[in-house]
Amino acid sequence: FSYSIVSSVPASNRDLFTIDPKKGELRLTGLLDFEDVHLHELQIEATDKGTPPLSGHCSVELEV
């Protein structure tokens, strides 16, 4: 499988998160400020290596 962040809400904070493309492990890369944004939502896609490749999606919500 290959994992990726498809979108984030708010879009301006997308750079605050990374995902390991092989493990799907999410990591925080910056500081979160409750006064700025208290809810982050990430759309994650997992794609297999089949022919044709199939994919699945999920939503991850992080409340600060």
GROMACS elastic network, one bead per residue, 0.5 to 0.9 nm:
[ bonds ]
;  ai    aj funct       b0    kb
    1    21     6  0.80206   500
    1    22     6  0.64812   500
    1    23     6  0.82068   500
    1    24     6  0.87533   500
    1    46     6  0.62414   500
    1    47     6  0.53991   500
    1    49     6  0.63826   500
    1    55     6  0.89822   500
    2    20     6  0.86015   500
    2    21     6  0.50871   500
    2    22     6  0.53984   500
    2    23     6  0.78883   500
    2    24     6  0.76180   500
    2    45     6  0.81044   500
    2    46     6  0.55469   500
    2    47     6  0.51854   500
    2    48     6  0.63703   500
    2    49     6  0.79435   500
    3    19     6  0.70371   500
    3    20     6  0.69164   500
    3    22     6  0.63695   500
    3    23     6  0.74049   500
    3    24     6  0.53503   500
    3    25     6  0.87196   500
    3    44     6  0.70409   500
    3    45     6  0.56793   500
    3    47     6  0.65330   500
    4    18     6  0.84741   500
    4    19     6  0.63058   500
    4    20     6  0.77986   500
    4    21     6  0.60555   500
    4    24     6  0.76558   500
    4    43     6  0.86084   500
    4    44     6  0.57904   500
    4    45     6  0.53939   500
    4    46     6  0.66925   500
    4    47     6  0.85909   500
    5     8     6  0.76213   500
    5    14     6  0.86168   500
    5    17     6  0.85768   500
    5    18     6  0.75789   500
    5    19     6  0.68332   500
    5    42     6  0.67682   500
    5    43     6  0.59148   500
    5    45     6  0.63897   500
    6    42     6  0.75377   500
    6    43     6  0.53891   500
    6    44     6  0.56466   500
    6    45     6  0.63716   500
    6    57     6  0.89807   500
    7    10     6  0.89210   500
    7    11     6  0.70270   500
    7    14     6  0.73813   500
    7    41     6  0.83678   500
    7    42     6  0.59086   500
    7    43     6  0.52150   500
    7    44     6  0.75184   500
    8    11     6  0.50396   500
    8    12     6  0.81356   500
    8    13     6  0.73266   500
    8    14     6  0.56085   500
    8    40     6  0.72014   500
    8    41     6  0.55467   500
    8    43     6  0.61806   500
    9    12     6  0.77100   500
    9    13     6  0.74136   500
    9    14     6  0.76235   500
    9    39     6  0.82615   500
    9    40     6  0.57513   500
    9    41     6  0.50984   500
    9    42     6  0.65554   500
    9    43     6  0.87401   500
   10    13     6  0.57942   500
   10    14     6  0.72910   500
   10    37     6  0.82150   500
   10    39     6  0.86005   500
   10    40     6  0.66549   500
   10    41     6  0.74675   500
   10    42     6  0.89859   500
   11    14     6  0.54910   500
   11    15     6  0.87764   500
   12    15     6  0.75766   500
   13    16     6  0.55437   500
   13    17     6  0.79650   500
   13    40     6  0.83081   500
   14    17     6  0.60702   500
   14    18     6  0.83899   500
   14    42     6  0.82577   500
   15    18     6  0.72681   500
   15    28     6  0.89452   500
   15    29     6  0.73551   500
   15    30     6  0.79590   500
   16    27     6  0.83911   500
   16    28     6  0.57721   500
   16    30     6  0.50516   500
   16    31     6  0.74034   500
   16    32     6  0.80543   500
   17    26     6  0.68035   500
   17    27     6  0.56101   500
   17    29     6  0.55412   500
   17    30     6  0.76172   500
   17    42     6  0.88988   500
   18    25     6  0.82615   500
   18    26     6  0.57695   500
   18    27     6  0.52717   500
   18    28     6  0.65914   500
   18    29     6  0.69024   500
   19    22     6  0.86624   500
   19    23     6  0.81184   500
   19    24     6  0.57662   500
   19    25     6  0.54345   500
   19    27     6  0.61957   500
   19    44     6  0.89479   500
   20    23     6  0.54481   500
   20    24     6  0.50441   500
   20    25     6  0.52104   500
   20    26     6  0.66328   500
   20    27     6  0.81243   500
   21    24     6  0.57078   500
   21    25     6  0.79433   500
   21    46     6  0.87983   500
   22    25     6  0.82695   500
   23    26     6  0.89323   500
   24    44     6  0.88748   500
   24    46     6  0.81359   500
   28    31     6  0.77877   500
   28    32     6  0.87670   500
   32    35     6  0.89954   500
   32    36     6  0.80185   500
   32    37     6  0.76307   500
   32    38     6  0.84000   500
   32    64     6  0.75201   500
   33    36     6  0.52663   500
   33    37     6  0.62421   500
   33    38     6  0.73374   500
   33    64     6  0.77186   500
   34    37     6  0.53196   500
   34    39     6  0.83446   500
   34    63     6  0.87868   500
   34    64     6  0.57061   500
   35    38     6  0.68721   500
   37    40     6  0.72695   500
   37    63     6  0.89121   500
   37    64     6  0.77929   500
   38    62     6  0.81685   500
   38    63     6  0.56991   500
   39    61     6  0.69852   500
   39    62     6  0.57479   500
   39    64     6  0.62322   500
   40    60     6  0.81542   500
   40    61     6  0.56963   500
   40    62     6  0.50925   500
   40    63     6  0.64550   500
   40    64     6  0.81781   500
   41    59     6  0.67833   500
   41    60     6  0.56341   500
   41    62     6  0.63710   500
   41    63     6  0.87421   500
   42    58     6  0.83483   500
   42    59     6  0.56820   500
   42    60     6  0.50961   500
   42    61     6  0.64520   500
   42    62     6  0.83864   500
   43    57     6  0.69634   500
   43    58     6  0.58967   500
   43    60     6  0.64594   500
   43    61     6  0.89573   500
   44    56     6  0.83382   500
   44    57     6  0.55655   500
   44    58     6  0.53075   500
   44    59     6  0.61298   500
   44    60     6  0.73978   500
   45    55     6  0.66439   500
   45    56     6  0.56975   500
   45    58     6  0.66675   500
   45    59     6  0.89875   500
   46    54     6  0.83968   500
   46    55     6  0.53983   500
   46    56     6  0.53060   500
   46    57     6  0.63696   500
   46    58     6  0.85518   500
   47    50     6  0.87282   500
   47    53     6  0.64810   500
   47    54     6  0.56656   500
   47    56     6  0.65800   500
   47    57     6  0.89053   500
   48    51     6  0.88584   500
   48    52     6  0.89103   500
   48    53     6  0.54900   500
   48    54     6  0.56355   500
   48    55     6  0.63478   500
   48    56     6  0.89193   500
   49    52     6  0.78493   500
   49    53     6  0.54210   500
   49    54     6  0.76698   500
   50    54     6  0.68266   500
   51    54     6  0.80678   500
